[in-house]
């Protein structure tokens, strides 16, 4: 067919759809719903993936954690984990001294409701219940860049050595306690004991409103160990100069700790090593399942829409039998008739695809506007795929009616009433 013939066929297709607006809309409704669901869910997942990636970068791409328990273990620890020896401050020192690829190794102690301990911080008549109280050394801001000081300063190695009662507050804790007052050099009471505020961190809400720097009170490691000797759960944060050294540094840490903890040569590690990327990997596994489920649901809608298109095109063939006979009588070839009806089916689903994409984009923008915790970003890939899929549905389900129309006998068509 020539370009002019294609244009004429397209005009006829649009005119046919326009003459039966309600029927055409109901026919393409399945395609609209399927494409809209794909676009909106893909936009939400795309936005959340970027959100997770950004948060992981904030934690630090050159650090990893050494823990007694597996990262993101919720609930009661297994008996095997409970039997494991605690990591110690000396383990962190050994990593510093015996792992050439490790730039720093900093131990952390944490007191939190998650571990069964309640906390409270007060300033005059204001208080915050159950913040995370963490003991760290002076190099915390270097091993975990997410802890960035906005106001004041971090404590020094000398202040940590002397177990001074100093603290830095998360931004939300500082706002709750002090409001418009300057918190620096003011005295707060952490679990009833006086501490001098020397700094406030940059705001950081964590993932999906979960615990982030905003909910932390950081005090010197030795101060923490002196006040809470019953807390033995040490987490060691190891950092490297270059991300390419992560694998080598982890191997060195494993070797050092296995020797220190007397793990048999064929025994498995009695500690865990994880990097911030574990968050990304865990999230991708979750979103991968969501994408598959969404595609299944969308496919059902598209199949229903495709069946509707096939049905309406078969009805159209019946209704236009006389027209087909006239066209064949004046010289239309089988491929011309086939192309005409196929183009009508594709146009029908293509318009449905455009409507579905528009609805999907509007839903994504609305989600981003009304639910900031669910950042949605329209994916150009899935937008293009939505259009391709909608056209493909028309092509696939329009073949049979188009072939049926092209095979009609012109004489019988002209006799059809």
N, C-alpha and C positions, 0 to 999 in steps of 0.2 A: 504494500500500500504506500502511496505517496504521502508527503507531509500534509497536503491539502485534504486527502482522504482521511488521514488520522485526525486532523482538526475537525472535519465534518462529523466523524464518528464520535469524537469527544463531545461536540456540541449536542448531538442527538442523545448521548448518554446523560448529560447534565439536564437536558430538557425532560427526558423520561423520569429522572429522579425528582425534578422540580414539579412535575405534574402530579406526582403521588407523594407529597411531602411526608405525611404521617406514616404511610406504609414504608417508605424508604427509611425514615428515622427509626421506626420499630425494628426494621430489618438489621440496621447497622448498630443497634443498641448493645448487642453482645460484644461487638468489636470495640465500641466506645468504652465500655466498662473494663474489658481486658486490657486495652492500651493505657487507660487512665490509671489503673491499679499498678501496672508495670512502671510507669513513669513516676508516680508519686512514691511508691515504695523504694524504687531505685534512687530517687533524690534524697530520701531520708537516710538510706544506708550509705550513700555516697558522702553526705554531710557528716554522718556519725563516724565514718571511716577517717575522714580528714580531721575530725575533732579528736579521735583517739590518737592519730599520728602526731598531732600537735602537742597533746598532753605527754606522750611518750618522749618527744623531743625536749619538753620542759624538764622532765625528770633527769634526762641526760643520756646521750647516746654513747658515752664512753665510760659507763659505770655498770657494774653488775653486783648482785647481792649474794652473800653466803649466809644461809639460814639452816636451822635445825629441821625445820618443817618445810614442806613444799609450798611455793607461793600460791596464793589464792585457795588455801585450804580452809574451808569454813566448817564451823561446828567442832565437835570433839575430835582431838587428835587420835590417830590409831594407836594401838598398843605398841607397835613397832617404833613409831615416832616418839612416844612417851619414854621408851627405854633408851633412846639416844642420849648421849652425853651433851650437855650444853656447850655451845661455843663460848670461848673466853676472850678476855682482853689480850691475854698472851698469844692467842691464835692470830689476832690482828697484828700484833707486833712481829710474829714470825713471818706472816705474809709480807709485811713491809721489808723485812730484812732478807728474805730468802726467795722472793719472786722478782726477778729483774724487770719483767715486763709490767709489773704493777707500779703505778706512780704513787698511789696512796692506798691505804687500807684503814678505814675509820670504823670503830665499833659504835653501835647504837644500843641504848637501853630504852624501853618504852613501857609506860604505865598507862593503861587504858581500860575502858569498860569492856572492850573486846576480849581482854585477857582476864576479866573478872575483877578489875580494880576500879573503884570510883575516884574521880578527881573533882576538885573545885578550885576556882580562882576568884578572888574577891578584890574589889577596890571600893573602899567606903561602903555605900549601900548597894553597890552593883555587884553582880556575880555571874559567872558562867559555869554551868554544870557539865561535868564530864568532858573537858577538853583532853586531848592527847598530850601527856607530859613525856617529853623525850630528853634523854641525856646524850650529849654528843661532844666530840672534841672540837677544837677550834677550826679544823679544816672541813667542816660539814659543807660550807658554801662552795668548796672546791670539788668535793666528790659528788655532791648532789646539787647541780645548778638551780634546781627548782626553789631552793631556799635562798632567795635573793633579798638582802636587807634594803628596805625602802627608807626607813628613818633610823637614825642612831648608828649603832655598830654591832659587830659580833664580838663575843668575848675572846680573849687571847689565850694562848697556851699556858701562860703564867697564871692567869685567873683560874683556868681549869685545874692546874696543878695544885693550887691552894684551896680548891673546892669552895670557891666564893659563891654566894647566893645571888646570882645574876640570872636574868631571863630575857628571852626575846619572844614576842607574841605574834600570833597570826593576825592578819588584818581585821577579820571579823571579831575576834576576841577583843582586840584593842578598841574597836568601835563600840562594842557592847559595854565595855567597862568605863571608857573615858569620854565617849562622845566627841565633842569639839575640843576637849582638853588635850594638851600635849602629853603623851604618856612617858616620854623619855625622862629618866631619873626619878620617876615616881615609884612608890612602894606598893606592891600588891602582896596578897597572901595566897600562896599556892599550897593547898591542903593544910591551911592554918599557919604556915611558916612564912616569914617576911622575905620577899625577893625584890631586888631593884631592877626595874625595867630599863634595859640599855638599848633595845632595838625593836623595830616592828618590820615584819616581812612584807614583801610585795603580795597583793591579793592573789590567791590561788584556791579555787573552790574544789579541786579534785574532779574526778570523773563522775558526770551525771549527778552533781551535788553531793557525792560521797566525800569521805574525809580527805581533805587537802591541807596545804600549809595553813590555811585560814583557821583550822581547828587545833593547831599545835602550839604548845608552850615548850620552848627549848631552853634547857638549863645545862651547865657544864657536866660532863660525864662523871667526873669524880664527885661532884656534889650529889648527883643522882645516886651513885653507888653507895655513898655514905648515908643518905637519907632512907634509901629503900634497898637494904642489903638482901632482902628476900627475893628480889626480882633477878633472875639469872638468865633470862632469855636474851642473848646477845645476837644482834644482827650485824654483820660486817659488810660494809660497802667498799668495794674495790674499784678504783678508777685507773684508766690507762691514758697514755699521751695521745694515742691514735686509735680510732676504732678498729683498724686492721690488726691491732695487737690483742683484741678481746679474746680470741680463741686461744692464743698462746698463753696469755695471762691466766685464763681459766684452767688450762692444763697444769700450769705451775702451782696454782692454788690447790687444786685437787691433790697433786703429788705431796705438797707440804702437809696438808691436813690429814691425809691418809696415814702418813708417817707419824704425825703427832697423836693421832687418835687410835693408832695401832690397828688399822683395818687390815685384815688378811689380804694377801695378794689377789686371791680370787673372790674376795668378798665385795659386796656392793657398797657404795659410799653411804656413810651414816650422817650425811648432811646434804643440803641441796644448793645448787647454784642456778641462779636465774637472772636474766637481764630484763630491762624494761620492755624489750620486744615481746616478752611472754604475754603482755597485755594485748598487743596487736595481734599476735597469733591466736590467742583465745577468742578475741573479738571476731577475727576473720572466720573462725570455725562456726561461731554463732550466726554471723550474718550470712555465711554460705548456706546454712540450713534455711534461713529466712528467705533468701533469694530463690532457692529451689521450691519452697512451699508457695511463694508468690507466683512463680512461673507456672506451677501446676494449676493454681486457682485461675490465673489469667488465661492459661491454655484452655481450661474448661469454657470460660467466657468466649474465647475466640472460636472454639469449635462450635459452640452454640450459635454464635454470630455467623460463622461460615455456613452452617446448615441452613440458617435463615436466608442467607444470600442465595444459596443453591435453590431453595424452595421458591423464593420470589422470582428468580431468573427463569425457573421452569414455568411458573405461572405466566411470566412475561412472554415466554416463547409461545405458549398456548394462545394468549391474548393477541399476539402479533403475527399469527400464522398467515393471515391474508397479506400482511405487509411483507413478510418474508417471500411469499409467492410472487408478489409484484416486483420486488427487488431482483429476484432471480430471473424473472421474465425479461427484465430490461438489461440483463447482462451481469448482475452481481455473481461473483464466484463463491464457491464454498468458503474459501479462506476469508473473503470479505465479510460474509455473514458471521463466521466464527470470530473474527477479530472484533466485529461490532458488539456482539454479546459479551465477549470476554472483557472488552474495554469497559462496558457498562458495569460488570461485576467488580472490576478493579476500581473504577471510579467510586462506586458505592462504598466499598471498604476503605478506600483512600480518604474519602470525606469523613468516614467514621474514625479513621486513624487521626486525622487532623483535629477533630473534635475531642477525641480521647486525649491527645497530647496537650491540647489547650486546658482541658479540665485537670489533667495530671500536674501541669505546671502551676495552675492556680491553687490546687491543693497543697503543693509543695511550698509555695510562697506563703500560704496561710498558716501552715504548720510552723514555718520558721518565724513568722510574725507573732503568733499567739502562744507558741511553746518553745521558748528560747533554749530549753534543755534538750530539744530534739532538733539540732541544726540540720536543715535540709538544703541541699545544693543540687540543682537540676543537672543531670548528667547528659552531656551532649551525645555520648555513645548510645545510651538507652533511648534518647529522643530519636536518634537516627534509626535505631533498631525497631522502635515502635512503628515508625513509618514504613520501614521495609517489611515488618511482620504483617501490618494491615494490608499492604499491597499483595503480599504473598498469599494471605487468606483469600483475597478476591480471585487471585490467579488460580489457586488450587481448587476452590469450590465453584469457580465459574467455568471450568473446562467442560464438565459434563453437559450443562445446559447449552453452552456455545456449540459443542460438537453435535448435540441433538438438533439444534436449530439449523446448522449447516447441512445436515443430512436429510432434511425434509424434502419431499418431492414437490417441485414447483406447481405441477398440475393439481395435485391434491390440496396444496395450499390455496390455490386460486378458487377451488370449489368449497373451501372451508367457510362455514358460517358461524 
